């Protein structure tokens, strides 16, 4: 019986001379290529994370000078505090207001812009234009629109015979107003992602469904939506993370008020760390926020990804 090259009678395979040294060299070369990226992550991601966890073990005095080691007691105090639970509730409401609304609006605009019409590129540019706006620019724009005296929204309410609303000064409306600003700010990103997902769907599938007698609604729910589910899942994850990390628009529009009605977790961290000079509490809140976002992401992958159709 002929034996394949490099195979012994016992079935074992001979290692080529120098294969071990070659593997070590390849590994070292790969590590050398990865070294810049590893260094950047170590400086800007891993070290701040470890340092934040370390600061959460110490309690600062009211002037932020001396520190006392309290261990995990500070983390327990943060989790048990009513202020933190209230900011967590506010953040949850903020995510509930912004994420589904942003997804639906982005999908609707993408469906409109996906039509094969003359001049549709102009509308695609308009729909995606908010992605070029910074948080500060978007906040200033909506600060003017929501102004109780000269804002165009209250002007429209007056013209319609309704009472004007103090959008940013009323605890009942402030979070909704900030959420509206955030939806507008993220709409360009959501629109571009949804439009890219729609353009990746083969047109032949729609033509086949149309030949089989499926209407536009049936084609959307039977063809478009299942094939778009990975894109929707990705946009959902990103928007949830955006919602839990929102800070700039809240700082410019309401500064956490009125009556802490817009005091989300990130703004609470900023207040404790840079206004109250309580680095330990701020660090503990930041670590808890990281764990919450990580847990939410894992839960979404665990339960929502089952409904995602990858076309395999």
C-alpha positions as CSV (number, residue, x, y, z in Angstrom):
1,X,0.0,0.0,0.0
2,X,1.4,3.4,-1.0
3,X,2.0,5.7,1.9
4,X,1.3,9.4,1.4
5,X,4.3,11.7,1.7
6,X,5.0,12.7,5.2
7,X,2.8,10.0,6.7
8,X,4.4,7.1,8.7
9,X,3.1,3.6,8.8
10,X,1.6,4.2,12.2
11,X,-0.6,7.0,10.8
12,X,1.3,9.9,12.4
13,X,2.4,12.8,10.2
14,X,6.0,14.0,10.1
15,X,6.5,17.7,10.9
16,X,8.4,19.5,8.2
17,X,11.9,20.5,9.2
18,X,11.8,24.0,10.7
19,X,7.9,24.1,10.9
20,X,8.0,25.0,14.6
21,X,10.4,27.8,14.1
22,X,8.4,29.1,11.2
23,X,5.2,29.1,13.3
24,X,7.0,31.1,16.1
25,X,8.3,33.6,13.6
26,X,4.8,34.0,12.1
27,X,3.3,34.5,15.5
28,X,5.9,37.1,16.4
29,X,5.4,38.9,13.1
30,X,1.7,39.0,13.7
31,X,2.2,40.4,17.2
32,X,4.5,43.0,15.7
33,X,1.8,44.1,13.3
34,X,-0.8,44.2,16.0
35,X,1.4,46.0,18.5
36,X,0.3,49.6,17.5
37,X,-3.4,48.6,17.8
38,X,-2.8,46.9,21.1
39,X,-0.9,49.9,22.4
40,X,-3.8,52.2,21.4
41,X,-6.4,50.0,23.1
42,X,-4.2,49.7,26.2
43,X,-3.8,53.4,26.6
44,X,-7.3,54.6,25.6
45,X,-9.5,51.6,26.6
46,X,-8.0,49.1,29.0
47,X,-6.0,51.5,31.3
48,X,-9.0,53.9,31.7
49,X,-11.3,50.9,32.5
50,X,-8.9,49.5,35.2
51,X,-8.3,53.0,36.6
52,X,-12.0,53.8,36.8
53,X,-12.6,50.5,38.7
54,X,-9.8,51.4,41.0
55,X,-11.1,54.9,41.7
56,X,-14.5,53.4,42.6
57,X,-12.9,51.7,45.6
58,X,-12.0,55.0,47.2
59,X,-14.2,57.7,48.7
60,X,-13.2,61.4,48.2
61,X,-13.8,64.2,50.6
62,X,-16.1,67.1,49.6
63,X,-13.1,68.9,48.1
64,X,-11.9,65.9,46.1
65,X,-8.5,65.9,47.8
66,X,-8.1,63.0,50.3
67,X,-9.2,59.5,49.5
68,X,-10.3,56.7,51.8
69,X,-10.3,53.1,50.7
70,X,-13.8,51.7,51.2
71,X,-13.7,48.7,48.9
72,X,-16.9,47.5,47.3
73,X,-19.0,49.4,49.8
74,X,-19.1,52.3,47.4
75,X,-20.5,50.1,44.6
76,X,-23.2,48.8,47.0
77,X,-24.0,52.4,48.1
78,X,-24.3,53.5,44.4
79,X,-26.7,50.6,43.6
80,X,-28.8,51.3,46.7
81,X,-29.0,55.1,46.2
82,X,-32.3,56.5,45.1
83,X,-30.5,59.1,42.9
84,X,-28.9,56.4,40.9
85,X,-32.1,54.4,40.5
86,X,-33.9,57.5,39.4
87,X,-31.2,58.3,36.8
88,X,-31.3,54.7,35.6
89,X,-35.1,55.0,35.2
90,X,-34.7,58.2,33.3
91,X,-32.1,56.6,31.0
92,X,-34.4,53.7,30.4
93,X,-37.3,56.1,29.4
94,X,-34.9,58.0,27.2
95,X,-33.9,54.9,25.4
96,X,-37.5,53.8,25.1
97,X,-38.4,57.2,23.5
98,X,-35.4,57.3,21.1
99,X,-34.6,53.8,19.9
100,X,-37.9,52.5,18.5
101,X,-38.8,55.9,17.1
102,X,-35.4,56.3,15.4
103,X,-35.6,52.8,13.9
104,X,-39.1,53.3,12.5
105,X,-38.4,56.7,11.1
106,X,-35.0,55.6,9.6
107,X,-36.7,52.6,8.0
108,X,-39.6,54.6,6.5
109,X,-37.2,57.2,5.0
110,X,-35.0,54.4,3.6
111,X,-38.0,52.8,2.0
112,X,-39.0,56.2,0.4
113,X,-35.4,56.9,-0.8
114,X,-35.1,53.3,-2.2
115,X,-37.6,54.1,-4.9
116,X,-36.3,54.4,-8.5
117,X,-37.4,57.9,-9.2
118,X,-35.7,60.8,-10.9
119,X,-34.0,63.1,-8.5
120,X,-34.2,60.7,-5.6
121,X,-30.5,61.3,-4.9
122,X,-31.4,64.8,-3.6
123,X,-33.8,63.4,-1.0
124,X,-31.2,60.8,0.0
125,X,-28.8,63.6,0.7
126,X,-31.4,65.5,2.7
127,X,-32.4,62.5,4.7
128,X,-28.8,61.6,5.6
129,X,-27.7,65.2,6.2
130,X,-28.0,65.0,10.0
131,X,-25.1,62.6,10.2
132,X,-22.9,65.6,9.4
133,X,-24.2,67.6,12.4
134,X,-22.3,67.5,15.6
135,X,-24.1,67.1,18.9
136,X,-23.5,70.8,19.8
137,X,-24.9,72.1,16.5
138,X,-27.9,69.8,16.7
139,X,-28.6,70.9,20.3
140,X,-28.3,74.6,19.4
141,X,-30.7,74.2,16.5
142,X,-33.3,72.5,18.6
143,X,-32.7,75.0,21.5
144,X,-34.0,77.6,19.0
145,X,-36.8,75.5,17.7
146,X,-38.0,74.7,21.2
147,X,-37.7,78.3,22.5
148,X,-41.0,79.1,24.3
149,X,-41.1,82.7,22.8
150,X,-39.5,82.5,19.4
151,X,-39.5,78.8,18.6
152,X,-41.2,77.7,15.5
153,X,-42.8,74.7,17.2
154,X,-44.7,76.9,19.7
155,X,-45.5,79.3,16.9
156,X,-47.2,76.4,15.1
157,X,-49.1,75.6,18.3
158,X,-50.3,79.2,18.6
159,X,-51.4,79.2,15.0
160,X,-53.4,76.0,15.6
161,X,-55.1,77.6,18.6
162,X,-53.2,75.5,21.2
163,X,-51.3,76.7,24.2
164,X,-47.6,76.9,23.8
165,X,-45.4,74.5,25.8
166,X,-42.3,75.2,27.9
167,X,-40.6,72.3,26.3
168,X,-37.3,72.5,28.2
169,X,-38.5,74.0,31.4
170,X,-41.4,71.7,32.1
171,X,-40.5,68.4,33.9
172,X,-43.3,66.7,32.0
173,X,-42.0,67.7,28.6
174,X,-38.2,68.1,29.0
175,X,-37.2,64.4,28.5
176,X,-39.5,64.2,25.5
177,X,-37.9,67.3,24.0
178,X,-34.4,66.0,24.5
179,X,-35.5,62.7,23.0
180,X,-36.8,64.4,19.9
181,X,-33.5,66.2,19.5
182,X,-31.6,62.8,19.8
183,X,-33.9,61.1,17.3
184,X,-33.2,63.9,14.8
185,X,-29.5,63.7,15.5
186,X,-29.2,60.0,14.9
187,X,-31.7,59.8,12.0
188,X,-29.0,60.3,9.4
189,X,-27.0,57.3,10.7
190,X,-30.1,55.1,10.9
191,X,-31.2,56.1,7.4
192,X,-27.9,55.3,5.8
193,X,-27.7,51.9,7.5
194,X,-31.2,51.0,6.5
195,X,-30.8,52.2,2.9
196,X,-27.6,50.1,2.6
197,X,-29.4,47.1,3.9
198,X,-32.3,47.6,1.4
199,X,-29.8,48.0,-1.5
200,X,-28.2,44.7,-0.6
201,X,-31.4,42.7,-1.0
202,X,-31.4,41.1,-4.5
203,X,-34.1,42.6,-6.7
204,X,-34.8,39.1,-8.2
205,X,-36.4,38.1,-4.9
206,X,-38.9,40.9,-5.1
207,X,-39.6,40.1,-8.8
208,X,-40.2,36.4,-8.0
209,X,-42.6,37.3,-5.2
210,X,-44.4,39.8,-7.5
211,X,-44.8,37.1,-10.2
212,X,-46.3,34.8,-7.5
213,X,-48.9,37.4,-6.9
214,X,-47.6,38.9,-3.7
215,X,-48.7,42.5,-3.1
216,X,-46.4,45.3,-1.8
217,X,-47.4,44.7,1.8
218,X,-46.8,40.9,1.5
219,X,-43.4,41.5,-0.2
220,X,-42.4,43.8,2.6
221,X,-43.2,41.4,5.4
222,X,-42.3,38.3,3.5
223,X,-39.1,39.3,1.7
224,X,-37.8,42.8,2.7
225,X,-38.2,42.6,6.5
226,X,-36.7,39.1,7.0
227,X,-33.7,39.9,4.8
228,X,-33.3,43.4,6.5
229,X,-33.4,41.9,10.0
230,X,-29.6,41.8,10.4
231,X,-29.4,45.5,9.6
232,X,-32.2,46.3,11.9
233,X,-30.6,44.3,14.7
234,X,-27.3,46.1,14.2
235,X,-29.0,49.5,14.2
236,X,-30.9,48.6,17.3
237,X,-27.7,47.7,19.2
238,X,-26.0,50.9,18.2
239,X,-28.9,53.1,19.0
240,X,-29.3,51.5,22.5
241,X,-25.6,52.2,23.2
242,X,-26.0,55.8,21.9
243,X,-29.0,56.3,24.2
244,X,-27.0,55.1,27.3
245,X,-24.1,57.3,26.3
246,X,-26.0,60.5,25.5
247,X,-24.5,63.6,27.2
248,X,-23.9,66.6,24.9
249,X,-27.5,67.5,24.0
250,X,-28.6,67.1,27.6
251,X,-25.8,69.3,28.8
252,X,-26.7,72.1,26.3
253,X,-30.5,71.8,26.4
254,X,-31.4,71.1,30.1
255,X,-28.3,70.3,32.1
256,X,-30.1,67.4,33.7
257,X,-33.1,69.5,34.8
258,X,-35.7,70.6,35.4
259,X,-36.0,68.7,38.7
260,X,-33.6,66.0,37.4
261,X,-36.2,65.0,34.8
262,X,-33.4,64.6,32.2
263,X,-30.6,63.5,34.6
264,X,-29.5,60.3,32.7
265,X,-26.7,58.2,34.0
266,X,-23.9,59.8,32.0
267,X,-24.9,63.3,33.1
268,X,-25.1,62.0,36.7
269,X,-21.5,60.7,36.3
270,X,-20.4,64.1,35.0
271,X,-22.2,65.9,37.9
272,X,-20.6,63.8,40.6
273,X,-17.1,63.8,39.1
274,X,-16.7,67.4,37.8
275,X,-19.2,69.4,39.9
276,X,-19.3,67.7,43.2
277,X,-15.7,66.5,42.9
278,X,-16.7,63.0,44.1
279,X,-14.5,60.9,41.9
280,X,-15.2,57.7,43.7
281,X,-19.0,57.8,43.2
282,X,-18.6,58.9,39.6
283,X,-16.2,56.1,38.9
284,X,-18.5,53.5,40.6
285,X,-21.4,54.8,38.5
286,X,-19.3,54.6,35.3
287,X,-18.4,50.9,36.1
288,X,-22.0,50.1,36.8
289,X,-23.0,51.8,33.5
290,X,-20.4,49.7,31.6
291,X,-21.8,46.5,33.2
292,X,-25.4,47.5,32.3
293,X,-24.6,48.2,28.7
294,X,-22.6,45.0,28.5
295,X,-25.4,43.0,30.0
296,X,-28.0,44.6,27.7
297,X,-25.8,43.9,24.6
298,X,-25.4,40.2,25.6
299,X,-29.1,39.8,26.3
300,X,-29.9,41.3,22.9
301,X,-27.6,38.9,21.2
302,X,-29.0,36.0,23.3
303,X,-32.7,36.6,22.6
304,X,-33.1,39.0,19.7
305,X,-30.6,37.4,17.4
306,X,-32.8,34.3,17.2
307,X,-35.2,36.3,15.1
308,X,-32.5,37.5,12.7
309,X,-32.5,35.9,9.3
310,X,-29.0,35.8,7.8
311,X,-30.1,34.2,4.5
312,X,-28.1,31.0,5.0
